[in-house]
C-alpha cells in the first residue's frame, strides 16, 4: 500500500494548541504544521527560556499501534546526525500522549512555500541546494537513507541557508540494523512525485535512491516545475518509472548546460546509471554556488509567507 504524506500546513502563530499545553518542561504555544508523520508545535523550554520546535511523532496509518516504536526509531536516527544543514535534536519526551521529539526551531520558510512564487534564480538556489546535498551526504555517511526528500522538508533561513527536516521515513542501512526497521520495509511510503523508480516498486534501496529524489528537488527549485507529475497517483508513478523528463534547460534557458546534464544524470531510471554517491554531487553544487552568480534574492527569502 502506498501512504501519501500530506504537505505540512503553513505556520500559523495564531493557531491555538487544543490537545495539550505542556509536554514535560515544554509549554506549547502554537501549531506550526502537520503531516502524515506527525504534528509540529512551537514551544518554550521553561528551564532554559529557549524557543524550540516539538514534534509529536505519528506512525503511518498502516502501522497502527506502532507510534511509540516509530518515535524511538526516528529519534535514534536523528541523534546520529550532526551537521549545520540538519535540524538539531535537543530532547525526547515520552508521556501518556505519546512520543515527542524536541528540535531547534528554524526561522524561515519552507522551500516549498518559496517556490509558490516560481523558480529560484541560481544565485539563490545553488547555496540552498548545496546545503541539502551536504546534509544528505552526512546522513549517508552515517548509514541513513532519508527516503522523503522534497521541498516541504527543507527549511530556508532568511540568510538563504537550508536545514533538512523530517526523518520520519528515514531508514538505517548500516551495520547493526534491527528488526524494528522491517515494519517499514513491508509497504511503500513516501511522496510519489519525489520517489525513485525503485522506491515506488518497494525494491532494495541505497543512497542512489535519495540521489534521484535530490535530482527532482533540484529540477523543481530551478524550473518551478516537477519533472514527474501526473494527473493522479497512477500516472505520476508511471511517469517516475518510465517517462523521460524534459531537460531543465529547455524550461529555463539560463540554466547552465552542465547543471541540466547533471540533473538528467541523477534522474536516470536505473540506479547504476546515476552518480554513485551524493558526495560527488554536493562537491559540484558547492563549487558552482561559490562562483560569481550575482546576489541572492534576499527580499524573497525574508518575505512573509
N, C-alpha and C positions, 0 to 999 in steps of 0.2 A: 504494500500500500504506500502511496506517496503522500507525505504530510506537507502541506503548503504552509510555509512560515509567513504569516502576515507581516507587512511592514510595520515598524514601530510608529505609533501615533506621534504627532508633533508635540513638543514640550508645551505644557500648559501650567504655568505657575499658579493660576487661579483655580486649578482643579483640586478640590479638597480630597484628603485621604479619608476614605469612608470605612475601610475594613480593619484598620489598625492605626494607632497613632504613635506607638512606641514599640520598638524591637530591641530588646536588651537596653543598652545605653544610648540607642539612636532614636531621636524624635523625628518621625516622618512629617514632612511639610507639604509635599505635593507630588502627584504622579507625573513623571516625565514622559513615560511612554510604555508601550506594551506590545507583545507579540506572542507567537506560538510557544516560545520557550520561557516566558516569564514577564513580570511587570517590574518597571524600574521607577524608583522614587528618589526625590531629593530629600536628604535628611541631615540632621545635625548630630554630630558626635558630642554629647554633652560633657564628656570627660575632657576633651581637647579643644572644644569650641570650634571644631572643624566641619565644614560642609562636605558631605560625601554623597555618592550615589549608592543606593542599596537595591539589590535585585532579588525579588522573590523568584526562586527557580521553580519552573514547572516542567515536568517531563512531557514529551509529546503525548497527545490524547490517546494514541495507540499503545502507550506504555503505562496504562492506568495502574496506580498503586506503587509506582517506582519513583515518585517525586523526590523523596529523601535520598535515595540511591543516586539519582541523576544529579542532585545538588552536590553531593560529596564528590562525585566524579568530576564535574565541571570545576569545582573549587581546587581540586588537586592538580588539574591540568593548568589552570591559570597560575597557580602557585609556582609552577616550574619555570615561568617566564619572567624575564626582567629585561625590558627594552624601552627606550623613550617613546616608541611608537606603539606600545601595547598598554592598554589601560592597566593601572596598578591595583593589585589586590591588597586591601587593608585588613580584612577580618572576615570571619564567617560566624553565623549565628544559627543555632537550631532551637526552635521553640514549638509550642503547640500549634502554631500557624504554618509551620514548615521550615524550609531551609532558606537562608538569606546570605547573599554574597555582598560584602561591603567593598566598594571600589572608589578610586579617585573620581571626583566629579569633573568631567571635561567640559570646559566652557567652549562654546562654539556652536556649530551647526553640523548636521549630518551631511555627508557628501551628496546623498540623495536629494536633500532639500536645496542644496546649491545648484544641482543640475535641473531643478524645476525651471530655472531661468535660461536653460540652454547649456551647451558645452562650455567647458572652461578653456581659456586660452592656455597655450603651452607654458607660459611663464608661471601661471598659477597652478596648472595641473601637474607638471613634472615633479616639483618638490613633494606634493601630496602623494603621488603615485610611487615615488622613490621611498618615502616613509613606509607605505603599505607593503611594498616588496621586501624591504629590510625587516619589517615586523614578521612577515611570513617566513623569511629566511631564518629568523630567530626561533620561531615555532618549529620549523622543520629540523633545525639543528638539535632541538630537544626531543625529536621524535613525535611531534604533534601535527596532525593534519587539521586544518580549520574546517573545511567542508561546507562553509556557508559564507564565502567571501562575496560581498555585494555592497553597493553604495550605502545601503541603510546601516551597515555595520562598520562604517568608517566615520569618525567624527573629525571635523576640521576646525582647528582653533582660529581665532582672529588673526594670528600671526601666519596662518597658512600651513601649519603642520598637522599631520594626521595622527590619529590614535585608532588602532584596530580594536574593535569591541566584539563581544558576544561569542564566547567559545562553547555555547550550549550544544552544538553539534560536533564539536571537535572530537578527534579520536587519537588515543595514544597508540603509536605504531612502533614504538621501540621495544627493547628487551624488557621483560617484566610485565607485559600485558596480561591482564587478569580476565576472568570470566565475566566480570561486570560489563565489559565492553561488547560482549557477544550479543546482548539485547539490541543494541543499536544497529548491529550488522544484519539482523533478520529482516529489516524493512528499509525502504529508501526514504531518507529525509533530506530536505534541502529546498532550494528555490529553483524551480525548473529552468528559467532562462539563464541562470548563472552556473548550472551544474555542468560537469564534464560528461561526455557520452558514456564513459564507464560508470560514472556515478548514477546516471539515470537507469542503468541496467543492473545496478547492485553488484558490480564486479569488484574485484580486489583493487584497492586504491593505493597510490603512493603520492608523493609530492607533485608529480606531474598533473594530477587532477586539480590541485589548488592552482597550479600554473595556468591551466585552461580558464579557471574562474577569474584569475588575475587578468588574463587577456580580455575577457568580457568586460571587466571593470575598466581597464584602460580604454578600450574601444568606446564604451558608453561615456566616459568622462571627457574625451576629446572630440567626440562626434555628436553627443547628445542623443544617440540612438543605440539601442541594444542590438547586438549582432544577431541574436536569435530571439524572436518574439512573435509567436503565432497568435491567432485569434482565440485559442483555447489551450487547455493543458496538453491535449494530444498533439496538436500541430506545433506547439512550442517544443515539446520533447522530440518530435520528428526533425525539426529544424536543427536542434542541438546535435542530433546524431548523424544527419545526412546532408543538411544544407550547407552551401558554401557562402560565407558572409561576403558582402561587398567590401573591398579594401577600404580601410578608413580614409585613405587619401582621396578616394572618389567622392566621399561625402564632404570632406573638408580639405580642399586643395592645398591649404597652407601647412598641412601636416607633413613633416619630412618623410621622404620615401623610406628611409631606414627604419623609422618608427612604425610606419604602416606595415612594412615587411616583418618586423619583429612581432607585431600583434598577430599577423597571419600565421607565423611560425608557432606561436603559443596556442592558437586555435585549431591546430591540426587535430583531426579526429582520432588518430592513433597515438597513444602516449609515447611510443618510441620515436615518433616524428617530431615531437616537441623538444624544447630545450631540456636538458637533463636535470637541472637544478635551478631553483629560483634565485640563487646567489648570482648566477650569470646575468639574469635579467635585472636584478637590483643594481648591480655594478654599472650596467649600461645606462639605466634610467638616472642614476645619481650623476654620472658623468655628463649626461645631456642636461640635467637640471642645473648643473654648475656652469654651463656655457652661457654666453650673453644672449638671453632671450627676451630682454625687456623687464619691466616691473610687474609683479603680480597685481592682480585686481583687488587691492585692499578694500576698496569700497564694497565690493561684492561679498568679501569674506566677513565683513563686520556688519553687514545689513541685517536687519531684523527678519526673521523667517516669516 
